[in-house]
Amino acid sequence: MGVYQDKLRFFRAGGELVPTPEEVAYQEKQHAEQEKQRAEQEKQRSDRLAAKLQELGIDPDSI
């Protein structure tokens, strides 16, 4: 236990700060948002590639 930013907090044996449940939830939310953005970027890339294949007369669902 110790004081961090004027609050009594728990620390691990190695001195690492143990996150509060709120901090964990915030980190998980941030991670989920990043994954959502990454998935959207991949979907856009896939859509562009499918459109390019169609331009070339190739059915993207057939390959």
SULHUCOR-V274411 format. One record per residue. N is the residue number from 1. RES is the residue in one letter. SS is DSSP state (A for helix, B for strand, O for the rest). OMEGA is omega in radians with two decimals (none if undefined). Layout:
{{N | RES | SS | OMEGA} {N | RES | SS | OMEGA}}
This chain:
{{1 | M | O | 3.12} {2 | G | B | 3.13} {3 | V | B | 3.11} {4 | Y | B | -3.10} {5 | Q | O | 3.09} {6 | D | O | 3.10} {7 | K | B | 3.06} {8 | L | B | -3.06} {9 | R | B | 3.05} {10 | F | O | 3.07} {11 | F | B | 3.06} {12 | R | O | -3.09} {13 | A | O | -3.13} {14 | G | O | 3.12} {15 | G | O | -3.13} {16 | E | O | 3.13} {17 | L | B | 3.07} {18 | V | O | -3.11} {19 | P | O | 3.07} {20 | T | O | 3.08} {21 | P | A | 3.12} {22 | E | A | 3.12} {23 | E | A | 3.11} {24 | V | A | 3.13} {25 | A | A | 3.13} {26 | Y | A | 3.13} {27 | Q | A | 3.13} {28 | E | A | 3.10} {29 | K | A | 3.12} {30 | Q | A | 3.14} {31 | H | A | 3.13} {32 | A | A | 3.12} {33 | E | A | 3.10} {34 | Q | A | 3.12} {35 | E | A | 3.11} {36 | K | A | 3.12} {37 | Q | A | 3.12} {38 | R | A | 3.13} {39 | A | A | 3.12} {40 | E | A | 3.10} {41 | Q | A | 3.12} {42 | E | A | 3.10} {43 | K | A | 3.11} {44 | Q | A | 3.12} {45 | R | A | 3.13} {46 | S | A | 3.13} {47 | D | A | 3.12} {48 | R | A | 3.13} {49 | L | A | 3.11} {50 | A | A | 3.12} {51 | A | A | 3.13} {52 | K | A | 3.09} {53 | L | A | 3.12} {54 | Q | A | 3.07} {55 | E | A | -3.12} {56 | L | O | 3.11} {57 | G | O | -3.14} {58 | I | O | 3.09} {59 | D | O | -3.08} {60 | P | A | 3.13} {61 | D | A | -3.10} {62 | S | A | -3.13} {63 | I | O | none}}
